[in-house]
Amino acid sequence: MNLSKIGLATMLRHASSFAALLIVAQPGFTAPVADAHWHHSAMALFPAIEAIDDAQLAPATKTALALRRKRIQQCNEAPRCTVMAARWTPEEVNALAATARSSETQDDIRRQLRGLNNILDVYGLGVPPRVPEIDGPPPGRSATTGMPANVENALWLTVAARADPSSRLDPSIGLALALLDASGRDEAAAYEPLDARFNADAFAKARQIDWRQYRYSAIIIPGVGPDDLKTPLSARGKLNVRMAAERLAQGLAPFVIFSGSNVHPRGTHFVEAFEMRKALIERYGVAPDRIIVEPYARHTTTNLRNATRRLIALGAPLDKDALIVTNPEQSRYIEGAEFYERNKTELGYQPGKIGSRLSANDLVFRPSTASAKIDPMDPLDP
């Protein structure tokens, strides 16, 4: 879904209903319990689906959804049957997409339902994820069902959370959220609300910025993970931080965007974006209001995509270039044909246009609004 085009009324409706559900019920009243983590996860993975007003659906669509619920209930919580029944058929995908008015939103719904099916496949049926070295559920299978180890726990969690508003439209949403939750894969919403929690100073500063005074809208610094679990920031990460300090000191841009999650090696607790931010402040004395963190990117493709999303949220002019600064090896990769093809294959678009090379470390980058589209085929970084 194009995040820059979500209607304000829709967002306010979801925010107000969620806030209302957090209020403790008074004696004599009952209220569903709302899980803030599930709410943020659902909005990160399935924003177009969550925006559907089920009260306004056509009778035929309501009937189709009722048949889906019946199909899932008939499994009596048997693991494989339940996961298979929760998958969306092509006909069901098209039927729900047809409820949207615009072709863009219809495409968003189709893409997000395909992503939902992918979560069910990988975390419920044991299909290998796109990058098995760093993604997917914990290793191991249940001795009784042969399913991935956490499926039974996820089913219990789904039953307990049937009334959660995040899964109000269809049980498959709650099951997908529960499968990720039971597997400990909360990366898609681990830092929400991101900008209010971690970027508030920079966003406040941006409201006072005259963007015309700067050559670039931001310095984009992708993360480079270490090779072991004990090292917070790799040597190449330290190089990138030093170059960020130099480019800021030169007055090239008002902000630096650090992008990178806790990815390499698998199991690390160190988040690349946060570690680089910490180093820039402590080692170079850069003010926090010059720094924007993007702690979700798990690949170089999404380093650029997610940095563009932060520029959109910041209100930066997208007709102004940004500057990608990184070590020579990664910089060459970003400029190359392999990276172009990988964006096309994995994202379905280019997150922006790679411009001229200024040095072995510096590439000009013109961000694209296509980066706002959600990609739940990568459920840890949609």
C-alpha positions in Angstrom: 0.0 0.0 0.0 1.2 3.5 -0.8 1.8 4.9 2.7 1.7 8.4 1.5 -1.9 8.0 0.2 -3.6 6.3 3.2 -6.6 8.4 3.9 -6.4 10.4 7.1 -9.9 9.4 8.1 -9.1 5.8 7.8 -5.9 6.1 9.9 -7.8 8.1 12.6 -10.6 5.5 12.6 -8.1 2.7 13.3 -6.1 4.7 15.8 -9.2 5.8 17.8 -10.8 2.3 17.8 -7.5 0.8 19.0 -7.1 3.4 21.7 -10.7 2.8 22.9 -10.0 -0.9 23.2 -7.1 -0.3 25.5 -9.4 1.3 28.0 -10.0 -1.1 31.0 -13.6 -2.4 30.9 -15.9 -1.1 33.6 -17.8 -3.6 35.8 -20.8 -5.0 34.0 -19.2 -4.5 30.6 -17.0 -6.7 28.4 -14.5 -5.5 25.9 -12.0 -7.4 23.7 -8.4 -7.1 24.7 -6.2 -5.4 22.1 -2.6 -6.3 21.6 -0.5 -3.2 20.7 2.2 -5.5 19.2 -0.3 -7.3 16.9 -1.8 -3.9 15.9 1.5 -2.5 14.8 2.4 -5.8 13.1 -0.9 -5.9 11.2 -0.5 -2.3 10.1 3.1 -3.0 9.0 2.2 -6.1 7.0 -1.4 -5.7 5.8 -2.3 -2.0 5.8 -4.6 -2.2 2.8 -6.5 -5.2 4.3 -6.7 -3.6 7.7 -8.2 -0.4 6.1 -11.1 -2.4 4.7 -14.4 -1.4 6.5 -16.1 -4.8 6.9 -19.4 -3.1 7.7 -19.4 -1.7 4.2 -18.7 -4.9 2.4 -21.2 -6.3 -0.2 -23.3 -9.2 0.9 -21.5 -11.6 -1.5 -18.2 -10.7 0.0 -19.5 -11.2 3.6 -20.8 -14.6 2.5 -17.4 -15.5 1.1 -15.7 -14.5 4.3 -18.2 -16.4 6.4 -17.5 -19.5 4.3 -13.8 -19.1 4.9 -14.4 -18.9 8.7 -16.5 -22.1 8.5 -13.8 -23.9 6.5 -11.2 -23.0 9.1 -13.5 -23.9 12.1 -14.2 -27.3 10.6 -10.5 -28.2 11.1 -11.1 -28.2 14.9 -7.6 -26.7 15.4 -5.8 -29.6 13.7 -2.5 -27.9 12.8 -2.0 -28.7 9.1 -5.7 -28.6 8.3 -6.1 -25.2 9.9 -3.1 -23.6 8.2 -4.1 -25.0 4.8 -7.7 -23.8 5.3 -6.5 -20.3 6.2 -4.7 -19.9 2.9 -6.4 -17.6 0.4 -7.4 -19.1 -3.0 -6.8 -17.0 -6.1 -10.6 -16.6 -6.4 -10.8 -15.4 -2.8 -7.9 -13.0 -3.3 -9.6 -11.5 -6.4 -13.0 -11.2 -4.6 -11.6 -9.3 -1.7 -9.4 -7.1 -4.0 -12.5 -6.2 -6.0 -14.0 -4.5 -3.0 -11.5 -1.6 -3.4 -12.3 1.3 -5.6 -8.9 2.1 -7.1 -6.8 -0.3 -9.1 -3.8 0.7 -7.0 -5.5 -0.5 -3.8 -6.7 -3.6 -5.5 -3.1 -4.4 -6.3 -2.1 -3.7 -2.7 -4.7 -6.1 -1.4 -3.6 -8.8 -3.8 0.0 -8.4 -2.9 -0.6 -8.4 0.8 -2.8 -11.5 0.6 0.0 -13.2 -1.3 2.3 -12.2 1.5 -0.1 -13.5 4.1 -0.2 -16.9 2.3 3.6 -16.8 2.3 3.7 -16.4 6.1 1.3 -19.4 6.5 3.6 -21.4 4.2 6.9 -20.5 5.8 5.9 -20.3 9.5 3.0 -22.8 9.4 4.0 -25.4 6.8 7.8 -25.2 6.9 8.3 -24.0 3.3 11.8 -22.5 3.1 11.9 -18.6 3.4 13.5 -16.4 0.8 16.7 -16.2 2.8 16.9 -19.2 5.1 20.2 -18.2 6.5 18.6 -15.2 8.4 14.8 -15.6 8.1 12.2 -18.2 9.0 11.0 -19.9 12.2 13.2 -21.5 14.8 14.6 -24.8 13.7 12.9 -28.0 14.8 9.5 -29.8 14.2 6.9 -31.1 16.5 7.2 -34.8 17.2 3.4 -35.3 17.1 2.4 -33.3 14.1 5.6 -33.0 12.0 4.8 -29.3 11.7 7.3 -26.4 12.6 7.8 -26.4 16.3 5.8 -23.3 17.2 2.6 -24.0 15.2 0.7 -25.6 18.1 1.6 -22.6 20.3 0.5 -20.2 17.6 -2.9 -22.0 17.3 -3.5 -21.7 21.0 -2.6 -18.0 20.8 -4.9 -17.6 17.8 -7.8 -19.1 19.7 -7.2 -16.9 22.7 -7.0 -13.8 20.5 -10.0 -14.4 18.3 -11.6 -11.2 19.4 -8.4 -9.1 18.8 -9.4 -6.2 16.5 -6.3 -6.8 14.3 -7.9 -10.1 13.0 -11.5 -8.9 12.8 -11.8 -9.3 9.0 -10.6 -12.9 8.7 -9.1 -15.6 11.0 -6.1 -15.9 8.7 -4.7 -12.5 9.8 -4.7 -13.5 13.4 -3.1 -16.9 12.6 -0.4 -15.2 10.5 0.4 -12.8 13.4 0.4 -15.6 15.9 2.8 -17.7 13.8 5.2 -14.8 13.7 4.7 -14.0 17.4 5.1 -17.6 18.5 8.3 -17.9 16.4 9.8 -14.8 18.1 9.9 -13.0 14.7 8.6 -9.6 15.7 11.0 -7.6 13.5 8.3 -6.0 11.4 6.9 -3.9 14.3 9.7 -4.1 16.9 10.4 -0.4 17.0 6.9 1.1 16.5 6.0 3.9 16.6 9.4 4.4 15.1 9.5 8.2 14.5 7.8 9.1 17.8 10.2 6.9 19.8 13.5 7.3 18.0 13.4 10.1 15.4 11.3 12.8 17.1 14.2 15.3 17.5 15.1 15.1 13.8 11.5 15.3 12.7 11.0 18.4 14.8 14.1 20.0 13.2 12.9 19.1 9.7 9.9 21.4 10.1 12.3 24.3 10.3 14.6 23.2 7.5 15.1 25.2 4.3 16.0 22.3 2.0 17.3 24.7 -0.6 20.4 25.4 1.6 21.6 21.8 1.2 23.0 19.9 -1.8 21.4 16.7 -0.6 18.3 15.8 1.4 20.2 13.3 3.5 23.3 11.1 3.8 22.1 7.5 3.6 24.4 5.1 5.4 23.6 1.3 5.0 24.6 -1.0 7.8 27.4 -3.6 7.6 27.0 -6.4 10.1 29.9 -8.0 12.0 30.9 -11.6 11.7 30.3 -12.6 15.3 27.6 -12.2 18.0 29.8 -10.2 20.4 30.8 -7.3 18.2 28.3 -4.4 18.3 29.7 -2.5 15.3 31.9 -3.9 12.5 35.0 -2.2 11.2 33.2 -1.3 8.0 30.4 0.0 10.1 32.9 2.3 11.9 34.2 3.4 8.5 30.7 4.3 7.5 30.1 6.3 10.7 33.3 8.3 10.2 32.3 9.1 6.6 28.8 10.2 7.9 30.5 12.6 10.3 32.7 14.0 7.6 29.8 14.6 5.1 27.7 16.3 7.8 30.6 18.5 8.8 30.9 19.5 5.1 27.3 20.7 5.2 26.2 18.5 2.4 22.9 17.5 4.0 20.9 18.3 7.2 20.5 14.7 8.2 22.1 11.3 8.2 19.9 8.2 7.9 21.4 5.1 9.4 19.7 1.9 8.0 20.1 -1.6 9.2 18.5 -4.2 11.6 19.9 -7.0 13.8 20.6 -9.3 10.9 24.2 -10.5 10.7 25.1 -12.9 12.1 21.8 -14.6 12.7 20.9 -14.3 16.4 22.7 -11.0 17.0 21.0 -8.5 19.4 22.9 -5.5 18.0 20.9 -3.4 15.6 23.1 -1.7 13.0 21.2 1.6 12.8 21.3 2.0 16.6 24.9 1.1 17.0 25.9 3.6 14.2 23.8 6.3 15.8 25.5 5.7 19.2 28.9 5.8 17.6 28.2 9.1 15.7 27.1 10.8 18.9 29.7 9.4 21.3 32.7 9.5 19.0 32.0 12.5 16.8 29.8 14.7 18.9 27.0 14.9 16.4 23.7 16.2 17.8 20.8 13.6 18.0 18.5 15.9 15.9 20.8 15.4 12.9 20.3 11.6 13.0 17.4 9.4 11.7 17.4 5.7 12.4 15.8 3.1 10.2 16.2 -0.2 12.2 14.2 -2.6 9.9 16.3 -3.1 6.7 17.6 -6.7 6.3 19.2 -6.3 2.9 20.8 -3.6 0.8 17.7 -3.4 -1.3 15.6 -2.4 1.7 18.3 -0.1 3.0 17.5 2.2 0.1 13.7 1.5 0.1 13.3 2.1 3.9 15.6 5.2 3.8 13.2 6.6 1.2 10.3 5.9 3.4 11.9 7.9 6.2 12.4 10.8 3.7 8.8 10.6 2.8 7.7 10.7 6.5 10.2 13.5 7.1 8.6 15.7 4.4 11.8 15.9 2.5 11.5 16.9 -1.2 11.7 13.8 -3.3 12.8 15.7 -6.3 16.1 16.4 -4.5 19.0 13.9 -4.5 20.2 12.0 -1.4 23.8 10.7 -1.1 24.6 7.1 -0.4 27.9 6.7 1.5 29.4 3.3 2.3 32.5 1.2 1.8 33.8 0.8 -1.8 32.7 -2.9 -2.1 29.1 -2.2 -1.1 29.1 1.0 -3.1 30.1 -0.8 -6.3 27.4 -3.4 -5.7 24.7 -0.8 -5.4 25.8 0.7 -8.7 25.9 -2.6 -10.5 23.5 -4.6 -12.7 23.1 -7.4 -10.1 21.7 -5.0 -7.6 19.3 -3.5 -10.2 18.0 -7.0 -11.1 17.7 -8.0 -7.4 15.5 -4.9 -6.8 13.3 -5.8 -9.7 13.0 -9.4 -8.6 12.5 -9.0 -4.8 10.8 -5.6 -4.6 9.2 -5.4 -8.0 10.5 -1.9 -8.6 13.6 0.3 -8.1 13.6 2.2 -4.8 15.2 5.1 -6.6 17.6 6.0 -9.4 21.3 5.6 -8.9 23.0 8.7 -10.2 26.6 9.8 -10.7 29.6 8.4 -8.7 31.4 11.1 -6.8 34.1 8.9 -5.2 34.8 5.3 -4.3 32.4 5.8 -1.4 29.8 8.2 -2.6 26.8 7.7 -5.0 24.1 10.1 -5.8 20.6 8.7 -5.3 17.2 10.1 -6.4 14.5 8.4 -4.2 11.2 7.1 -5.7 7.7 7.1 -4.3 7.5 3.4 -5.4 9.4 2.7 -2.1 6.2 3.3 -0.1 4.6 0.1 -1.3 4.4 -2.6 1.4 6.0 -6.0 0.6 4.8 -8.7 3.0 6.6 -11.4 1.0 9.4 -10.4 3.4 7.3 -10.4 6.6 10.3 -9.4 8.8 10.8 -6.2 6.8 7.7 -5.5 4.7 
